[in-house]
Amino acid sequence: MINPQAYALGANRSCIRELFEYGNKRAAIVGRENVYDYSLGNPSIPAPSQVDQTIRDILSDTDTLLVHGYTSAVGDAQTRQVIAEDLNSRYNAGVKPEELFIGSGAAPELVAVLRALTVPGSEILAIAPYFPEYKPFAESAGATFKVVPPDIPDFQVNLEKLAAMLTPNTAAIIINSPNNPSGVVYTRQTLEELGALLTKKGEEYGHPIYLISDEPYRELVYGDVEVPFVPTIYPNTVVCYSYSKSLSLPGERIGYVYVPSQAADSKALYAAVAGAARACGHVCAPSLLQKVIARCAHLRPDLEAYDRNRKALYEGLTAMGYEMAKPDGAFYLFIKAPGGDANAFSEKAKQKDLLLVPGDGFGCPGYFRICYCVSYEMIQRSLPVFAQLIAE
């Protein structure tokens, strides 16, 4: 017998991946320079040179058994200490090493946290627009997945609609700021009002409602925009972090879960996260990468290239008449589809080898996403195609 849920997930690839594969096929036919691929959020700036040098140094100066051997399942002690120090230096958050669980990137961390929080009847809510994988992550944990309608056009959090959807079965809300796909950063006011709402409802229901803060884009923010550290605003927050985007290491799969001691039932929750990860096959995060992070957690990305791309697209497309929320973080634009049908618009764009991701999978029909972690030259070549499409 084959598990039908697993088969459905494996047989039906995401729209994003399908577009990416289509772009590769078209590039082989018409040339890579003639395909304008905005489908996949694969960082285009290189990892900091210190990261590459650190890998070389570790491999040349460290005993091979120490480099490639197992670490503790919860993570290398030095790595956790360095991450805690880095967070405390920036947010004065009181993070302790024993509150950190080192994982293989944000995706398996989210799976572990969702499984740790799910009991029979649990509901997990996500704020639209949201990363599409939240749905299979939550449902595979046994939870009912519910989507809070988007706050259009600003894409903050529609607190009124969220409040109406909360029930005694609500276990957690997933938030993602800076946001994929909108590029919007949730303001401190939004987070404070959200925290107040969850505190009130938690007291009413007799159990905490956790916030799961998915933060792979925390360091990707432009200008003086603040990205608040959510646990300092709402104590019942669990952070899932990845170095994939901040250090341009998406293929290396390294990050952490932070379960603050001030969260309700924090020790039991931490143990449940570790147990859920174990049940999913976690042994330890990659040893070499843990040692790299122990030396490089303080590094920040050089965002000049992303910012240049962001401004070129935002200014160029809004001048043409496209509508979108201003992206203050990450490397995405979420744009209202001319004509209202994002799937039809994406298909028209596809005919011109311009690859745009419809927003239906993000819980927001009528919009499409573009990833601007691409070359500036490709952006310039693609702008006339965007102009043709909106004119048509």
C-alpha positions in Angstrom: 0.0 0.0 0.0 1.1 3.5 -0.8 0.3 6.4 1.5 -2.1 8.6 -0.5 -1.2 11.8 1.2 2.5 11.3 0.6 1.8 10.3 -3.0 -0.2 13.4 -3.6 2.6 15.6 -2.3 5.2 13.8 -4.4 3.2 13.5 -7.6 2.1 17.1 -7.6 5.1 19.4 -7.6 4.8 23.0 -6.5 3.9 25.6 -9.1 7.2 27.4 -8.3 9.3 24.3 -9.0 7.4 23.6 -12.2 8.1 27.1 -13.5 11.7 26.8 -12.6 12.0 23.5 -14.5 10.1 25.0 -17.4 12.6 27.9 -17.5 15.5 25.5 -17.7 13.9 23.7 -20.6 13.2 27.0 -22.4 16.8 28.2 -21.8 18.1 25.2 -23.6 16.0 26.2 -26.6 16.1 30.0 -26.8 19.1 30.7 -24.7 19.4 31.6 -21.0 19.6 35.3 -21.7 16.1 35.2 -23.4 14.3 33.6 -20.4 13.3 36.0 -17.6 13.0 33.6 -14.7 11.5 35.2 -11.5 10.3 31.9 -10.1 12.7 30.7 -7.4 14.1 32.4 -4.3 17.6 31.2 -4.8 20.1 33.8 -3.4 22.1 35.3 -6.2 24.7 37.1 -4.1 27.6 34.9 -3.0 28.2 33.8 0.5 30.5 36.2 2.4 34.1 35.4 1.7 34.7 34.7 5.4 32.3 31.8 5.2 34.2 30.1 2.3 37.5 30.8 4.1 36.2 29.4 7.4 35.2 26.2 5.6 38.7 25.9 4.3 40.3 26.7 7.7 38.1 24.1 9.5 38.9 21.4 7.0 42.7 22.1 7.1 43.1 22.8 10.8 40.6 20.6 12.6 40.7 16.9 13.3 38.6 15.1 10.7 36.7 13.2 13.3 35.7 16.4 15.0 34.6 17.9 11.6 32.6 15.0 10.4 31.5 13.3 13.5 28.2 13.4 15.3 27.4 16.4 17.5 24.8 16.4 20.3 21.3 16.0 18.8 20.3 19.4 20.0 23.5 21.0 18.5 27.1 21.7 19.2 27.5 23.6 22.6 29.9 26.2 21.2 27.6 26.9 18.2 24.6 27.4 20.5 26.6 29.7 22.7 27.7 31.9 19.8 24.2 32.2 18.4 22.9 33.2 21.8 25.6 35.8 22.2 24.8 37.2 18.7 21.1 37.5 19.4 21.6 39.1 22.8 24.0 41.6 21.4 21.4 42.8 18.9 18.1 42.3 20.8 19.0 42.1 24.5 16.7 39.1 24.5 18.3 37.0 27.3 18.7 34.0 25.0 20.4 31.0 26.7 22.3 28.3 24.7 20.0 25.6 26.2 17.0 27.3 24.6 18.4 26.7 21.1 18.0 23.6 19.0 20.2 23.4 15.9 18.3 22.2 12.9 18.8 21.5 9.2 17.2 24.7 8.0 13.8 26.3 8.7 11.7 23.7 6.9 12.4 20.7 9.1 12.4 23.0 12.1 8.9 24.1 11.3 7.8 20.5 10.9 9.2 19.6 14.3 7.6 22.6 16.0 4.2 22.0 14.4 4.3 18.3 15.4 5.4 19.3 18.9 2.4 21.6 19.3 -0.3 19.5 17.6 -2.7 17.3 19.6 -6.0 15.8 18.3 -8.2 18.6 17.1 -5.5 21.2 16.9 -5.8 24.1 14.4 -2.9 25.9 12.9 -3.5 29.3 11.3 -1.3 31.1 8.8 -1.6 34.8 7.6 -2.1 35.2 3.9 -0.1 35.6 1.9 2.0 32.7 3.3 4.7 30.3 2.2 2.7 27.4 0.5 4.6 24.6 2.3 3.0 25.6 5.6 -0.1 23.7 4.6 1.5 20.3 4.1 3.7 20.8 7.1 0.7 21.5 9.3 -1.5 18.8 7.8 1.2 16.1 8.0 1.4 16.9 11.7 -2.3 16.1 12.1 -3.5 19.7 12.4 -6.3 21.5 10.6 -4.8 24.3 8.5 -6.7 27.5 8.3 -5.8 30.7 6.4 -6.5 34.2 7.6 -7.5 36.4 4.7 -4.9 38.9 3.5 -4.8 42.5 4.7 -5.0 44.2 1.3 -3.3 46.3 0.1 -0.7 46.7 2.9 -0.3 43.0 3.8 0.1 43.5 7.5 -2.2 41.3 9.7 -6.0 41.6 9.5 -6.6 41.3 13.2 -10.3 41.5 13.0 -10.5 38.5 10.6 -7.9 36.7 12.7 -9.9 37.2 15.9 -13.0 35.8 14.2 -11.1 32.6 13.2 -9.6 31.8 16.6 -11.2 28.9 18.6 -10.3 26.9 21.7 -8.6 24.5 19.3 -6.2 27.1 18.0 -2.7 25.8 18.9 -0.5 28.3 17.0 -0.3 31.1 14.4 2.5 31.0 11.8 3.9 34.4 10.9 6.7 35.2 8.4 8.3 38.7 8.5 10.0 39.9 6.3 7.4 38.1 4.3 7.5 35.6 1.4 5.9 36.5 -1.0 5.1 40.1 -0.3 8.4 41.5 1.0 6.4 43.3 3.7 7.8 43.7 7.2 5.3 43.4 10.0 5.5 46.6 12.1 6.0 46.7 15.8 2.5 48.0 16.2 1.1 45.0 14.3 3.0 42.6 16.4 2.1 44.3 19.7 -1.6 44.2 18.7 -1.3 40.6 17.6 0.4 39.7 20.9 -2.3 41.4 22.9 -5.1 39.6 21.0 -3.4 36.2 21.5 -2.8 36.9 25.2 -6.5 37.8 25.7 -7.7 34.7 23.8 -5.3 32.4 25.5 -6.6 33.5 28.9 -10.2 33.1 27.6 -9.4 29.5 26.3 -7.3 28.5 29.3 -4.2 27.6 27.2 -1.5 29.5 25.4 -1.7 30.3 21.7 1.8 30.1 20.4 3.3 32.3 17.6 5.6 30.4 15.3 7.9 33.0 13.8 9.4 31.8 10.5 12.4 34.0 10.0 14.7 33.1 7.1 14.6 36.7 5.8 15.2 38.5 9.1 18.5 40.0 8.0 17.2 41.0 4.5 15.7 44.4 5.2 16.3 47.8 3.5 16.9 51.3 4.9 16.0 51.9 8.5 13.0 49.6 8.7 12.8 47.7 12.0 12.4 43.9 12.2 11.3 43.4 15.8 12.5 40.3 17.6 9.1 38.7 18.2 9.8 36.9 21.5 10.6 40.3 23.2 7.0 41.4 22.3 5.0 38.1 22.8 6.6 35.6 25.2 4.8 32.6 23.7 6.8 32.7 20.5 8.9 30.0 19.0 11.4 31.2 16.4 12.5 29.1 13.4 15.6 30.6 11.8 17.7 29.6 8.8 21.0 31.0 7.5 20.0 30.1 4.0 19.2 33.6 2.9 21.3 35.7 5.3 24.6 33.9 4.4 23.5 32.7 1.0 23.7 29.0 2.0 20.3 27.6 0.9 21.8 24.2 -0.1 23.7 23.7 3.2 20.6 23.5 5.4 21.5 25.0 8.8 19.5 27.0 11.3 18.0 26.8 14.7 14.8 26.7 16.8 14.6 29.1 19.7 12.2 28.2 22.5 12.4 31.0 25.1 12.3 30.1 28.7 9.5 32.7 29.2 7.2 30.8 26.9 4.5 28.7 28.5 5.6 25.1 29.3 9.0 26.0 27.7 10.9 22.9 28.9 8.2 20.5 27.8 7.9 22.3 24.5 11.6 22.2 23.9 11.7 18.4 24.7 8.7 18.0 22.3 10.5 19.8 19.5 13.5 17.6 20.0 11.3 14.5 20.1 9.4 15.5 17.0 12.7 16.1 15.2 13.9 12.7 16.3 10.7 11.0 15.0 11.4 12.7 11.6 14.8 11.1 11.5 16.9 14.0 12.9 20.2 12.8 14.3 22.1 16.1 14.3 22.5 19.1 12.0 25.5 18.9 9.6 28.6 19.0 11.9 30.8 21.1 9.5 28.1 23.7 9.0 27.6 24.0 12.8 31.3 24.7 13.2 31.1 27.3 10.4 28.2 29.1 12.1 30.1 29.1 15.4 32.6 31.4 13.6 30.3 33.3 11.3 27.0 33.9 13.1 28.0 37.6 13.4 28.2 38.1 9.6 25.5 40.1 7.8 24.6 40.0 4.1 25.7 42.7 1.6 22.3 43.9 0.4 23.5 46.4 -2.2 22.7 44.2 -5.2 19.3 43.2 -3.9 18.4 46.7 -3.1 19.4 47.9 -6.6 17.1 45.2 -8.0 14.3 46.0 -5.7 14.3 49.7 -6.6 14.6 49.0 -10.3 11.6 46.7 -10.3 9.4 48.6 -7.9 10.0 52.0 -9.5 9.8 50.6 -13.1 6.7 48.5 -12.6 4.7 51.1 -10.6 5.5 53.6 -13.3 3.9 51.3 -15.8 0.8 51.0 -13.6 1.4 47.8 -11.7 0.1 47.8 -8.1 1.9 46.3 -5.1 2.8 46.9 -1.4 6.2 48.4 -1.0 8.7 45.6 -0.2 10.9 46.6 2.7 12.5 43.2 3.2 13.3 39.8 1.7 13.7 39.6 -2.1 10.2 39.4 -3.4 7.5 41.6 -5.0 3.8 40.6 -4.8 2.0 42.3 -7.6 -1.7 42.7 -8.4 -2.4 41.0 -11.7 -3.8 43.3 -14.4 -7.2 42.0 -15.2 -7.5 40.3 -11.9 -6.7 36.7 -12.9 -3.1 35.9 -11.9 -3.1 32.5 -13.5 -4.2 33.9 -16.9 -1.7 36.7 -16.6 1.1 34.3 -15.7 0.3 32.1 -18.7 0.5 35.2 -21.0 3.8 36.1 -19.5 5.0 32.5 -19.9 4.4 32.8 -23.6 6.9 35.6 -23.6 9.4 33.6 -21.5 8.7 35.8 -18.5 8.1 33.4 -15.5 5.9 34.8 -12.7 4.4 32.7 -9.9 0.5 33.1 -9.4 -0.5 33.9 -5.9 -3.2 31.2 -5.4 -0.7 28.9 -3.6 0.2 31.8 -1.3 -3.5 32.1 -0.2 -3.9 35.3 -2.2 -5.5 34.9 -5.7 -5.3 37.8 -8.1 -1.6 38.5 -7.3 1.6 37.1 -8.6 5.1 36.9 -7.0 8.5 37.7 -8.6 11.8 37.0 -6.9 14.4 39.7 -7.6 17.4 37.7 -6.4 18.5 37.7 -10.1 20.9 39.7 -12.2 20.3 43.4 -12.7 20.9 42.9 -16.4 18.0 40.4 -16.6 15.7 42.9 -14.9 16.6 45.6 -17.5 16.0 43.2 -20.3 12.6 42.1 -18.9 11.1 45.5 -18.2 9.9 46.0 -21.8 8.1 42.6 -21.6 6.3 43.8 -18.5 5.3 46.9 -20.4 4.0 44.9 -23.3 1.9 42.7 -21.0 0.2 45.5 -19.1 -0.5 47.4 -22.4 -2.2 44.3 -23.7 
